[in-house]
Amino acid sequence: MAAARAAGPSTQTVSVALSRLAFNGYVTPNEMFAGLAIASIPMVVVFAVFQRSILSGLSAGALKG
């Protein structure tokens, strides 16, 4: 409940801020795509750093026996 009450513009995540801008109609599709590309950079960096661990965990979980 406290997180819902304290969800001001300064505490929003990038994805929430982008969706609010999109629904209010303040951005063009080009600006939205640029924001989404910037928002995806941390996820790509984390995957690149931990790629070997992620893939080995997926492979180990896929084996039977």
Secondary structure, 3 states (H helix, E strand, C coil): CHHHHCCCHHHCCHHHHHHHHHHHCCCCHHHHHHHHHHHHHHHHHHHHHCHHHHHHHHHHHHCCC
